[in-house]
C-alpha cells in the first residue's frame, strides 16, 4: 500500500505488529501500523471512481478508509438508536 496517509506508521516503520486492514470493497492489506484506520489514496482499482466507500474531501485527494479486520465501524453503536427520547 504505497499511498496511505499516516506518516511513517503507514509505511511500515512503526514498532507495532502487522495487522490486516480491509477497505469497503473487501480488499485487504497487511500493514505494520498502530493507527485505528488508514486512508488509501492510490485508487488503483477500476471500481474506485464509483465505489460507495470513496471519500472526496474538499481540497484533498479522494480516498478510501481502511480499517483493521474485526474492528467495528466507528458509527456502529448508532445503528441501535431509534430516536431521541
PAMAR-833030 format. One line per field, with one value per residue (C-alpha): residue in three letters; x, y, z. Coordinates in steps of 0.1 Angstrom, whole numbers, plus 2048, in hexadecimal, padded with zeros to 3 digits. Each point is the difference from the previous one (the first is absolute). Example, Ala and Ser with C-alpha at 12.3 -4.5 7.8 and 13.67 -1.06 7.14 Angstrom:
% residues 2
res <- [ala:ser] $
X <- [87B:80E] $
Y <- [7D3:822] $
Z <- [84E:7F9] $
% end
This chain:
% residues 85
res <- [unk:unk:unk:unk:unk:unk:unk:unk:unk:unk:unk:unk:unk:unk:unk:unk:unk:unk:unk:unk:unk:unk:unk:unk:unk:unk:unk:unk:unk:unk:unk:unk:unk:unk:unk:unk:unk:unk:unk:unk:unk:unk:unk:unk:unk:unk:unk:unk:unk:unk:unk:unk:unk:unk:unk:unk:unk:unk:unk:unk:unk:unk:unk:unk:unk:unk:unk:unk:unk:unk:unk:unk:unk:unk:unk:unk:unk:unk:unk:unk:unk:unk:unk:unk:unk] $
X <- [800:816:7EA:7F1:7FE:80C:825:81A:7E9:7EC:821:80A:818:7EA:80A:7DD:7F9:7F3:7DA:7E8:7EC:7E1:7F0:7DB:804:80E:823:81A:824:817:810:816:7ED:7F1:7E8:7DA:7FB:813:7F8:805:806:80E:7DD:810:7E2:7E8:7E2:811:7F0:7DD:805:7E7:81B:815:804:806:80C:800:823:80F:803:7E5:806:7F1:802:811:7F7:810:7EE:7E8:7FD:7DD:7F7:804:7DA:7F5:7F3:7E7:7EF:7EB:7F2:7DB:7FB:807:7EC] $
Y <- [800:81B:81F:7FE:81E:7FE:808:7E6:7E9:7FA:7F9:7E4:811:7FD:7E8:7F1:7DD:7FD:801:7F8:81F:7FD:819:804:7EA:7E4:802:7FB:80C:7F5:81F:806:81C:809:819:7F9:805:80A:814:7ED:81C:7EC:7F7:7E6:7E9:805:804:81A:81F:7F3:7EE:80A:800:81A:821:820:81B:824:80A:7DD:7E0:7E6:7E3:7E0:7F9:7E0:7F2:7E2:7E0:7F8:825:80D:81E:820:807:7DC:80A:818:7E3:7F7:823:804:825:81A:7FC] $
Z <- [800:7F3:805:823:816:823:7FD:809:811:7E0:7ED:818:817:81F:81C:800:7F2:7DD:7FD:7E4:7F5:7EA:7E8:7F9:7E1:817:7F2:81B:807:81B:80F:81E:811:821:7F0:804:7DB:7E1:7E0:7DF:7E7:7E3:7F2:7E9:7FB:7E3:817:817:7EE:806:821:81B:81A:7EE:812:7ED:818:7F5:7F8:802:7EC:801:817:80F:825:80A:822:812:7FA:81C:80B:802:7EB:815:7FC:807:822:7F0:7ED:81E:805:7F9:809:819:820] $
% end
